[in-house]
């Protein structure tokens, strides 16, 4: 169980077991309906293994500064964009509240594989005899920043970037050593944390499978990379389902009569890719005063709902790239009803919200409840209204 949750926490941008998003409703309701080509994606090569296979890896060399604010002295906009992204929040109360690394170093290591993979971010390292000992290179502040500039761009004190170093910048320790690294522009680069080949699976489907979903889609075949959508114009935004504008840009939503359709038009993987979010599609008949009428509501869900122990899948209604989800409102008209209101609500952190809530209710003595409550509050505040349309009856 601990190993399974640890892997789920590596989502990047993840935790009684009621299915997320449906709770008891799942038992009562059933589904009614369940660009231009670019250069080829590099084949798996030494680049991936050299850069990502060994974790934790040394980002620095003992001399270079590693904190984001150090990078921000020159790369101001890059660091500002990153600081507002979820990459900067991969180490937070939701992670820290679950364990103390010095007591559970093996568990911490499995989480840090993606949440804080640099050597300088881990409290404990294995000694020559295989036992965990204090890490002399540990930098607590660097750890607190999660997936930092150093995690993606630095190895052994050398900064890796998509372009050749500017000739006007001296190659000195006062700035930093630089290396052109085209691999950083590939989708395979993101695979390190968004594809867990050896991670847990259920019903023959991996829980973290985003890279393979992309690779098997038309986007992968045309090499429309992850960076094309999540880093437009090279900006370090890393926006995803938590961002309403980003989500809307990937979908085409239409209402025709009593039918609502959601089509994936600009998303290169399944929507949503992970088990953490749930998208609620619902409709109510409205009275003359503009209030929903009793017994008129109907609700359906887009997503993959599993129990918190990851052993049971309740449904998988995710939309594949180019696919369509259809919601039919087939309830009879109630006397006095004037219109039909369709809504789509996105709950980005539904799985986490249930996970934190269960542990708070159970008073899990192995967790820091203050931090878990803080994380729970964040997940409760993350849902947003994606779409709303009212049509006459």
C-alpha positions, 0 to 999 in steps of 0.5 A: 500500500505504501509503495503504491501511494508513493508512486501515485505521489510522483504524479506531478505535476497526486491521496472506508474508500469511496471512489473519488468524484462519485462517493456514494453517488457511484453506487446509485448512478450508472453511465448512460454513455460511457497541426503541422508535422514536426521533426521526428521524436528522437528514439530512446537513447543514451540521453535519457539514461544518462540524464534521468536513470540515476536518481538522486543525481548531483545537480551541482558541483559544490560551487555553483548556486542552485536556488531558483532566485539565483537563476532569476537574477538573469532569467527573471521571466522564466523563474517568475513563470515557474514560481506560479506553476505546480512544478514549484509546489511538488514539495508541500504540505501534502507530501511533507505531512505524510512522512518524515524522511529520516524515519522512512528514507526508502519511502521518501526516496520513492517520492523524491524520484519525481518530487525532489530528484536532485541529490542536494534535495534528499536528507538521507543517502545510502552508504557503501554498506547499503544503510541510509546515512545523513546526506552532507550535500542536503540543501533544505531550501532547495528541497522545498522548491520541488522541481526547480531549475536545477532539476531539469537543467543542471547536472554536476554544475553544468547548465543544460539548455536547448540552445548553444551558449551565447558567445558573449557569456564567459564560461566561468564559475561566476556565471556557470558552465553551459551545454547545448542539450537538444534532448531537453526539447523532446517529449521523452525528456518529460517521460522521466516523471510522466511515465512510470513503466514499472509503477502500479497498474490496474486492469492492465492500465498503468496509473502514470502513462501520459508519455505512452498515451501521447506517443500512441496518439496522432500528436506523438506520431506528428511529434507535437511535443509536450513542450508545444502545449505546456511550454508555449514559446518556451515559457515555463508555465507547465499549465494543465488541468488546474488551469481553466483557460488551458483546459478550455483550449483543449476541448470543444463543448457543444449543446444540441437540444438535450445533448452535450458533447465534449470533444478532445481537440487539442490534448495529446493524451487522455483527458484527464490522464491521471486518476487524480482529477474528476470532471463532473458533467451535470444538468438541471431543469430550472424554474421561472425564478431561475432555481434548479428543480427537485428531482430534475438533476442528472450527473455523469463523470469524465475520468478514471475513478479508483479506490484509495487503495488502488485495487478497484476501478469503478469506471474509466470514461476518459476521452482519448485524443480526438475522442468525444464524451456524450451526455444525454439528458433524458429525464422527462420535463417537470411541469413549470420547468422553463429551461435546462442548465448544463454545467461542467465542473472540474475537480483537479484534486479529487483523489487527493481530497478524499485521501486527505479527508479520510486520514483526517477523519481517522486521525492517522497518528503517522501523519502531521495533521496540521500539514495534511489539513493544509493540503486538504484545504488546497484540494477543496479550493481547486474545483472550478466551473469550466462550462455553463449553458442554459437552453429553453425547454 
